[in-house]
Amino acid sequence: MTPPLPERDRLPDKLLERGQWVGWRKQTRGGDETKVPVTVNGGYASATDAATWTTFDEALAYATEGAADGVGFVFSTDDPYVGVDLDNCRSRETGETEAWATVIIDQLASYTEISPSGTGYHIIVRGSLPPDGNRTGNLELYEHSRFFTMTGDHVDETPTTVADRTDELTAIHGAYFETQHSQHDTQHASNTTSITTPPSVVDTPGNNLTDEDVVERASNAANGPKFSRLWKGDTSAYDSHSEADMALCSILSFWTGGDAAQIDRLLRDSGLYRKKWDETHFADGSTYGEKTIERSVSRTSDFYEPSQWSNADSRSPTRTDSARTGRADHQTPHDPTSTSATPTERSNTASPRDTGHLDRLKDLQSHLESVLAENERLQAELEAERERRRELEAALDAVDKTDESGRGWSLFGWFRR
């Protein structure tokens, strides 16, 4: 059964003012019914392409003509809105609502409507979400790249306007999405370590590089262009500002040796710094910035250590140097200027050939150290890319789990099916 089209006076004025509306149609895929966004021109719309969106009036007129089953509002990175989807918590026949959903509705106290299925609720608030985790069980939170199928079936006991609820979102996110993280950190922390100070930070005291040294070396590394873009505040390669923050912190984590204070200081000097960095976003009292640094350090598998760069074997992942020379792994590379020369070398002046050989050894040692440096830089880049892949996989997994309740859709996710 298709729900009636929403009436203009039943929707918040602030949403009606934005050109972020689409039509939607029911579609069966793999035996399951879902809702896909459509443009007023009859094509498919995308939750990430503003060119496929329109005004509420145009979307409503298109649906009224019967070309679409309903209208939907798209959440974008350019708006301050967050959608909260409560699913399978309401009886379609009696309207009875499960206690957990009632608590969230009361806590957010913002515009709330009954979902098209009649078995859940859509809540829209102003605010921002903490990083990591946006879906658990029958609760989903999202602030961009998704759309709500709007019904206008307003819940009478809730406001008719969209309220600013950043603190409440943080509390809900902490209660539903951060509990497992906090328990994991607590189980692995020492008895003398605060829950807000992760073991990874305690075990990584940093190195002796100054802030200027870190920026210079990171800029000249193999992933230097990526660092430079992030340092200037360019987030175009990422789906959200939060992902860009994590990417920059991961690079800084490597070059600072995991020094949380130095990472924080450097990010504040970068183009990515914003007010959100100092806002408390987690149930344990951590700020968004503190938690971002904590996670970047804990996920960094290796750190830059200037004092060890002269020891080739200690940093070589393949040990090919020892295989060629027969030298034990724990021994340091041969120093051509040392006094451990043969009796003949001690008693005779080095010939031009010998001098050339020594110069060649020095060149080889210098080259080996540069290769090892490149390896360290590539490891930092690899870790950043792994983090990016994990985030993309999580986002795609959320798209794949979309069902007929209208919990959002993206054209890219539809093509993957």
Secondary structure, 3 states (H helix, E strand, C coil): CCCCCCCHHHCCHHHHCCCCEEEEEEEEECCEEEEEEECCCCCECCCCCHHHCECHHHHHHHHHCCCCCEEEEEECCCCCEEEEEECCCECCCCCCECHHHHHHHHHHCCCEEECCCCCCEEEEEECCCCCCCCEECCEEEECCCEEEEECCCECCCCCCCCCECHHHHHHHHHHHHCHHHHHHHHHHCCCCCCCCCCHHHHCCCCCCCCHHHHHHHHHHCCCHHHHHHHHCCCCCCCCCHHHHHHHHHHHHHHHHCCCHHHHHHHHHHCCCCCHHHHCECCCCCCEHHHHHHHHHHHCCCCCCCHHHCCCHHHHCCCCHHHHHHCCCCCCCCCCCCCCCCCHHHHHCCCCHHHHHHHHHHHHHHHHHHHHHHHHHHHHHHHHHHHHHHHHHHHHHHHHHCCCCCCCCCCHHHHHCC
